[in-house]
Amino acid sequence: MNKPEPWQTAEIPGPKKAFPITRPDIVAAMTKKAKRPILVVGHEVVEVELGKEGFVDYLIRFAKAAKVPLVATAHAGKEFIKRGFKPVACMPAMDIANRLRDTEWKGLDGTGQYDLALFVGLPYYMEWVILSGLKNFASQLKTISLDRFYQPNASWSFPNLGIEEWKKNLDAIENELKGR
């Protein structure tokens, strides 16, 4: 398989680039194995439809199946609350990114640092910068981008995918987390 190319051209991620997610079960296995995972969700999830449902509905099922605390950024929080799901926090994306980088921070619940951060729904350029900062200043943290465009600054990222292929991969992750 060829190395995926960043979706955003003219940005140079450096010599260390994300491993492409070629099998969705890798994401499920890493999420299950993590001692303290966290899911950071941006406002763009509100605009994405996955067939008959919205992406917000999928992420609620994902967070419940994986038993992962969900942090909503921007106005995404109110969409989760409208569906009866309360995120563990609603905060600016740069704030949670800065806290994840801080080695003294004990997490949103005060019990310790996170070892895996999954990102989805942030604007591509913002996620690029956040993941670059975490890659360079939070070496204890593994990161996964669940967006459909390759994020080279993550530890793991989907290659650039069409919507149907992306949905198929997300469904496979959810099924693996549920044990189907």
C-alpha positions, 0 to 999 in steps of 0.5 A: 500500500502506498503511503497516504498523503495529507489531505491539506497540501503544502503542510509538512508533517515531519519524518514521523507520520501516522500509521494508516488504519487499514483494518478497523479492528485495530482501532477497536483493539487499541481502544479496548486496550487503553487504560484511560482513553478519551474521545474529543469531538468537534462541531463538524460532527453535527453536519455529517449524516451517515445514512439514516442517522447523524454522526452524533448518534453514531458517536453516542453508541461508540462512546457507550460501547467503548466506555470512553468519556466524550469531550464535546467542543464548540456547539457539539455539546448541545447536540449530544445533550438534545439526544439525552447523552451528557458529555463528560465535558464541553470545552474549547478544542485548544483547551482540551489539547493543552490539557492533554499535553500537560504531564501534571494534569490528572484528567477530567475526573482527577484519576490520572492522565489519558493514554489514548485520545481519539479525535473526530469532527474538528476542522482539518487544519485545527486537528492538524495543529492539535495533533502536531502539538501532541505528537511533539509535546505529549509522547506518552499519549497515542492519538487516533484520528477517526476523520475520513481524511489522513491526519499525518500528525496522529499516531493512527489515521484513516487514509483519505476515504470516500464517505461510503468506505469511511462509514463501513469502517466506522460500522466495523469499529462499532461492531468490534467494540460491541463484540459482534 
